[in-house]
């Protein structure tokens, strides 16, 4: 892997951690339960699952939708409220 690629991945990961912490703080201040957070994100995940990205190749659209859904699931795992059941 090239150095530029490693740097890009590190920057994206830093942004993911920052966003996860920001969402965790917002949800905490709003006193959202983990169940409410999960329900909200479940709805968004359903939208991502069926997202159609304009492309000449339907397989690319499906790949992008799957990657977005996977990234969303990973971020939700990062913002879980500590101490709450999954």
Buried (B, 14 or more C-beta within 10 A) or exposed (E): EEEEEEEEEEEEEEEBEEEBEEBBEEBEEEEBEBEEBBEEBEEEBEEBEEBEEEEEEEEEBBEBBEEBBEEBEEBBEEBBEEEEEE
